[in-house]
């Protein structure tokens, strides 16, 4: 992510209940270039999402 957008990490608040796709939608809206990445690691509450 740091090679594509400036921040190396970002905290995002989304309304519960939420799915990983809800988070992706928020991130892609704020950073459209992320849609070009082959892979992205997402941590939810500090734990890697699968």
C-alpha positions as CSV (number, residue, x, y, z in Angstrom):
1,X,0.0,0.0,0.0
2,X,2.8,2.4,0.8
3,X,4.1,2.2,-2.7
4,X,0.7,3.3,-4.1
5,X,-0.7,5.8,-1.6
6,X,1.1,8.0,1.0
7,X,0.0,6.5,4.3
8,X,1.4,3.1,5.3
9,X,-1.6,2.4,7.5
10,X,-5.0,3.8,7.9
11,X,-7.8,3.4,10.5
12,X,-11.3,3.2,9.1
13,X,-14.5,3.2,11.1
14,X,-17.4,1.4,9.6
15,X,-20.8,0.6,11.1
16,X,-21.3,-2.8,12.7
17,X,-22.3,-5.3,11.5
18,X,-19.9,-5.1,8.6
19,X,-18.3,-7.4,6.1
20,X,-14.8,-7.2,4.6
21,X,-16.4,-6.0,1.3
22,X,-17.8,-3.0,3.2
23,X,-14.3,-2.0,4.3
24,X,-13.0,-2.5,0.7
25,X,-15.7,-0.3,-0.6
26,X,-14.7,2.5,1.7
27,X,-11.0,2.1,0.9
28,X,-11.6,2.0,-2.8
29,X,-13.8,5.1,-2.7
30,X,-11.1,7.0,-0.8
31,X,-8.1,5.5,-2.7
32,X,-9.3,4.3,-6.2
33,X,-5.7,3.3,-7.1
34,X,-6.0,0.5,-4.6
35,X,-8.2,-1.4,-7.0
36,X,-5.2,-1.9,-9.2
37,X,-3.3,-3.9,-6.5
38,X,-3.0,-7.6,-6.9
39,X,-3.2,-8.2,-3.2
40,X,-3.8,-6.3,0.0
41,X,-3.4,-7.3,3.6
42,X,-6.2,-6.1,5.9
43,X,-6.1,-6.2,9.7
44,X,-9.3,-6.0,11.6
45,X,-8.8,-5.1,15.3
46,X,-5.1,-5.9,14.7
47,X,-5.8,-9.4,13.3
48,X,-5.3,-10.4,9.7
49,X,-8.6,-10.9,7.9
50,X,-8.9,-14.0,5.7
